[in-house]
């Protein structure tokens, strides 16, 4: 069964994040729309991110089944996109799972993410640190040549505007939802995702190989996971 994947990136909003995954899905004869979000635009709110993703998805052929995939921060974007497009399934990848009425910027404290990241660092024998070190916390499972490409391009700008926005939906979309959580994700550790996803969505996570940027670090394993329920 072949269909369409709409891939929505996390903070920074760059479709480049998906560049290692896209050809693998296309090789399986699926259409792929890798979205760019207006992340550097201080005027852009979460609703603008949603509208941008929907507009880009419209350039595809509309082949069904339609799967919307949201990475990390796109957990606050992908559900609205999936609902508007009447997607056949929604997949969250190492994502921030929102609840109605929650602001994007409140999610970290609401879920106790800083403490979860700290405990995972200790578990791995690393010294916990304040804030986010992208090379340590995000690129830990990414090949060096891909890291070099990312560093050469520069860190994508991410406006703080959407962090003050409330998740725009009042309930989770009524559609099949999967949650893929990477075992070596240092930003949002597996134990954090197990708890949050169970509490908020009432489903089990599906552990996969890789770190937070699984599409860059483990594209083959990720493609296999995404194609599992389409075979």
N, C-alpha and C positions, 0 to 999 in steps of 0.2 A: 504494500500500500504506500503510494507516494503522495506527498502533500507539500505544505509550505511551513517553513519555520520563520518566525519573526523574532530576531535576537536583539534584546535591549540591554545595553551596557550599564555599568554602575557609575560611580562618581567619575567625573571627567567626560563622560558621555561619548567616548570615541568608539566608532565601529571597528577600529583597528584591533580592539580587544578580541574580536571574534575571528581574526584573519586566518588562524590555523585550523579552526573548526569548520569554517564555511566550505572549503573544498571537499571535506570529508562527507558532509551532508549532501553536497551537490553530486558527489560520486555515487551516492546511493539514490540519485535521481530526484532528490527533493529540491524545490525552489527555496531560496534563502534570501531574506531581507534583513541585512545587518544595519541597525538603526544608529544614526548619530543624534545625540540630544543637545539642546541649546545650553550646555552646562556652563559656558563662560559668560552667558548673558545675565546680568544682574536683574534684568526686568522679568526674566522667565520664572514662572512658578511651576509647581507640580502639574497643574492643569495644562500648562504650555508644553511640558515634557510629553504628557499623554497625547496632546493634539499633534505634536510633531511626529511621534511614533506612528500614530494612526495614518497621518498623511503619507508617510514614507511607505507604510505597508500597502497603501492603495496603489502604489506603482507596480505591485506584483500582479500575477495573473489571477489570484484568488483561488488557486488550486486547493482543494480540501483533501484530507483534514488539515486544519490550521492549528499550529502549535505556537503559543507565545512563550518565550523564555526570558526571564528577568534575572540579571546578575546583581547581587549585593544591594546597593541603594535602589535598584530598579524594582525591588520588592514593593516599593511604594508607587510604582508606575505601571508595572506589567498587569496587575489585576484590572485596572481601569481600561487599559488597552484591550485586554482579552474580552472584557465585558462588552465594550463598544463594537468590537469586530465579531462578536458571537463566536469566539474561538471554540475549537473542539476540545482543547486541553490547555492547561496552564502549567508551566514548569518553573519553579523557583530554584536558582542555583546560588548557594552560599549567600542567601538573600536576607534582607531585613523584612521580617513578616510583620505587617502593621495590624493594628486593631482600630476599629471605628473611633474617631475623635482624637487619635494620637497624632502629634506633630512629628515630623521626620526627625527633628533635632532632639526630641524627647525619648526616642526609641532606645538610645544607648543606656540612659539611666533607668528607664522603665524595665529593661530586660536584664540589668546588671551586667552589661557587656564588658565594662572595664575590669571587673573582678574576674569574670570568666576568662578573659584573655590573660590576666595575671596568673591565674591558677594553671592555665595550660602552659605558660612559659616555665613555671616551676616544674611542672610535670615533665617537660622536655629537657630540663636541666639548664634552661636559659635564665639570665637575670632579667626580671621584669623591668619595664621602662614606662615612663609616662608618654602619652601621645602615641602617634603612629609613625613607625619607621618603615616606609614602603619596601625597602630591600629586605628587611628582616621579617616583616609581618605579612607582606603580600607576595613578594617574588621568591619566596623560599623554595618553591618547587618548580621554578621556571628555568629553562636552559639558558646558559650564559649568553649565547648569541642573540636570543630573543630579548634578554635584559638589556644588552647593548643597543639593540634597535630602539627599545623604549626610552633609554636614557638619551640617545641621540635625538629623538623626536622631542624630548622635553616632557615634563609632567603636565598633563592636560589641566587646564584651569577649571575649577569647580566653584561656582557662585554659592554663597551662603543663603541666598534667597529661599530656595525650597525647604531649607531646614526649619524655617519658621511656619511652613505650611502644614495644615492638617490633611491627613490622608483623605482624598475626596470621596471615597465610597462609604456607605453606611453598613454594608455587609459584604461578605466574601462572595465573589461571583459563583453562580450555580453551575459549575462545570468540573470535570475531573481535574484534580490538582496533584502534582507530584512535587516533592522537595528533595533535591539532590544536594547533599552536604559533604564537602571534601574532608577526609580524615585529618589532613595536615593543615587545615585552615587555622591560622593563628589570629586572625581578626575576629572571626565568629566560630569559636571552637565547637566541636561536635556535641559536647555536653550541653552547651548553650542552645544550640539549634534543636536538640532533642526535646528540651524542656519547652522552649518558646513555641515551636511548631505544634507540639502536642496540646499545649494550653490554648493556643489561638486558632488552630485549624482542625485539631482532633485527628490528625493523621500521623503516620510514622515517617521519619526521614529515611532516605535511601543513601547510605554512605557510599562514596566513590573515592577513587584515588585522587591525590593532588592537594594543592593548597588553595588559598583564597582565589587566585587567578587561574582556575582550573582550565579554562579554555586556552590559555597560553602555555600552561605547564603540562597538561595531560589531555590534549585534544582527542586522541584516539579513544581513550577510555570514556571521555565525555560523550563523544559521538555514539559510541556503543550504548551508553546509558540512555541517550535521547531517542535512539532508534528502537529500543527494546520493545516498547508497546505499540510500535508501528509495523513490526515484522509480520 
